[in-house]
């Protein structure tokens, strides 16, 4: 299990400290400028983030941390409060691949592989969905119902499948006839404690569930495959509730 919480931090127009030498320092400056931040020196009192690319970074990193800044130190994951992922961009869609500083090369290789899979139109799909937000809220006033409708449309083979290059052109047509997504009750009997043994259907159900009801013996690695904001209950602590709105998934431990 990773010990890093992935976050997207808005830096446009904000001061960011960059201290660096050589190509490593220039790379950090290019990165920070790319996202609209204002590069400042160590003495700036308003900055909240700092990048350090120095041959001997320990003292500088300690001073910055003592002031409450979050610090990234090039090639020193032991000194980092945050790491920089390998980033794939499709307009407003950003996919960050990180390894917690363990292997930047692996993160890059995965990002390059994903580059070949994701259509250039993915950004246009995101922008279309952004423009449709008000109309979608009007059609589905309930947040859970709205999410289920989107889940169904964005699923593999759905009308807005993100991997289908033509999906961006179908947003308006989908919205005109959008139907509510999956609701009801589904049960999964696990074959093992390994989350990789989940079928694609089971993984999709877990990723879409509004309520997960599970045996106490269900491994946490399996439960992590569910939506983070899904409600959870142990069997025997209320159990499956037929009146619970949306999709309820019952997880049974391996027998």
N, C-alpha and C positions, 0 to 999 in steps of 0.2 A: 504494500500500500504506500502511495506517495505521501510525503510530508509537506507538499507544496499545494497551496490553493491557487488555481489559475484565475487571474483577474485581468480585465482590460482597463488600463489606467489612462484617462484623458489628460494629455499633456499639452495640447495646442495652446499657445500663448502663455504657457507656464514656465517659470525658470527651472532649469535642470542643470545641476553641476556636472561638468565633464572634465576630468583630469586625466590626460593621457599623453603618451609618447609614441612616436612612430605610427606604423600602419594600424596597430590596435586602437590607439587613441583616435585616429582619423575615422576609423570604422564606427566607433561609438558616436562621434560628432555627426557623421552622416546619418546614422540611425535616428538620433534625437531630432535633427533638423527635418528629416523626412516626415515626421509626425507633427511638425509645427511648434516644437518647444523652443524656448529661448535659452541658449547656452550661456551659463554664468560660471564664475569662479568659486573657489572654496569659501570665500568670505560672505557670499550672498546669504542673507538671513531669511529669505522667503522660500527658497527651494526646499522641496520635500523628497526629491530623488537625486541620487548621485551615481555616476559611472566613474570607476577608477581603473585606469589601464597603465599602471606604473610598474617598474621593475621591483620596487620595494613598497608595496601598498599598505602594509600593516598599520603604520602610525596614522596615515591619512584616513584610512577606513575607520580606525578607532575614534578619531576626532569627530568624524561625520556622524557615526552611530551615536556618540555621546550627545550630540545635538538633536537626536531624534529622527535623523534622515534614514531612509531605506537606501541601502548601498549595494551596487553590483560591482564586483571586482573581477576583471578579465582573467580567466583560467585559474581562478581560486574559488571554487564552489564553497569551500569551508568558511570563506569570509563574506559570502553573498547573503543578503536578506531576500533577494529575488534574483531569478535568472531570466535570460532573454530567450524566448523560444524561436524556432525557425518558423517564419510567418508566410502563409499563403494568402494572397488577396484576390478577391473577385468583387470589385466595387466595395460596397459596405460590408460584404462578407469577409471575415477574417478567421482563418483557421490556424491556431497556434499549436505547434508540435514541440513539446519539451520533454526533457529527461531529468529535470532537476539538477542539471549541471553534470550529470554522469557521462554523457556522450553527445556533444554537439554534432558530431559526424552522423550519428544514427538519426537524430532529429532532422538533419538536412536531407538524408537519404529518404526518409519517410515523406517529408514535404515534397520532394521532387517526384516521388511516386504518385502522390495525391494530385500533383499538378496535371498529370496526364489523364486523371480520371474525372476531374471536375470541368464542366463546360464553361466557356467564356461568358455565357449568358446567365450564369448564376447570380452575378451582381444585379442584372436587370430583373431577375425574378424577385430578389430581395427588395429592390426599389418598388416594384409593382405591388408587392404585399404591403410595403410601408404606405403607399398611397391609398391602398384599399382598407386600411385599418379602421377608419371611421365607418365605412359601409359595413364592414364585417361586424363591428360592435353593434350596429343597428340591427343587423340580421340575427345575431346571436348575442343577446344581452347578457346571458350567463357566461362567466369566464371559462368554466370547465367545459361547457358545451361548445364554446368557440374554439378552445384548444383541441377538442376531439375532432371538430370539423377540419381544422388545419392538419392534424395528424393524419387523417384519412386522405386528404388531398396530396400531402407531401410524402406519403408512403411509397415504397418501391412499386412502380407500375401505376401510381395514382396520377390524377390529371395534372398535378403540379410536381411530379417527381423531380427533385433537384438535379438528378443526373441526366435528365432528358433536356437536350438543348432547346426544344420547342416549348418547354413549360412556361417560360416568361411571357409568351404571347397568349397564354390561355387564362391569365389571372382574371380578366373581366368576365369571360365566359363562365369560369368556375364560380365566381362570386354570384352571378345571376341565378345559378341553380344549385348553390352549395347546400349540401345536406349534412345533418348532424353525423358525427363519427360514431365509432363503436361504443356501445354501452352494454350493461348487463354483467354477467358473471362467468368467469373462466377459471378452470382449475389446472394446475401444472403439478404433476408428480415427478419430482427430480430423479434422475437416474444416477447422479453422483454429486459430489460437493464441488465439482469443477464448473465454473460458469461457462467455460468454453464448450461444455457438453449441451448447453441450451440449443434448441433448434432455432432457426430464424424466426419462426412463428412465435415461439415462446419468448424470445428476446424482444420482439415487437410488442407483444402483450405487456411484458414487464415495463417497457419503455413508455407505454401509453396508459398504464393503470392509474386510476385516481385513488384507489385503496388497495393496499397489499395486505392480505391476511395470511399469516405464515405459522408453521410449526416453530416451536422454540429452537429446534435443532437445525433449522435452515441456516447455512453458513452466511456470514456477513458478506462474503464475496459475491454471493448470489443476490442478496438484497441490494447491493450497490448498483446492480444493473437496472433497478427500478428508478423512476424519476425521483430526484432529490426532494421535490415538494409533494410527493404522493403521501397520503396518510398511511400509517402502518398500525396493524394490530396483531397480537399473537392469538392463535387459536386458543379459545378458552377465556379470552379477555374481550368478549363482545362478539368475536367471530365474524363470519360473513353477514352482512346486513343487506337484505334484498332491497331495502329502501334507499341505500346509499346512492347518491347521484353519480352517473358515469360508469366507468368500467372497474369492476372489482376482480382482482386476480388472487386466487387461493393457492399458496405454495405449500406443497407437502414435501417433507424431508425424504431423502432416499430410504428405501425399505430394504 
